[in-house]
């Protein structure tokens, strides 16, 4: 697959969750900050968390939540221990 890099911002091809997962395979993950009260919407299997706290969620490339923690460093350490490369989302 080739992507022309001279396209103006906003005109890049959009990847679906499935396409992104295939691109990264099982090696790519990302971390998103969330509010503790949002965790139940992110993963119905997550335990109840007291509202009003900032948490960090490690997601697989396809968006599947892997881990919820109270620090970005802990999410990065878990990704490293699972041999996942974390990427930045913009």
FENZI-V44254 format. One record per run of one state. SS is the DSSP state (H for helix, E for strand, C for the rest). FROM is the first residue (numbers start at 1). TO is the last residue. If there is no record, write none. Layout:
<<SS & FROM & TO> <SS & FROM & TO>>
This chain:
<<C & 1 & 16> <H & 17 & 24> <C & 25 & 27> <E & 28 & 35> <H & 36 & 42> <C & 43 & 53> <E & 54 & 60> <C & 61 & 64> <E & 65 & 69> <C & 70 & 71> <H & 72 & 81> <C & 82 & 84> <E & 85 & 87> <C & 88 & 90>>
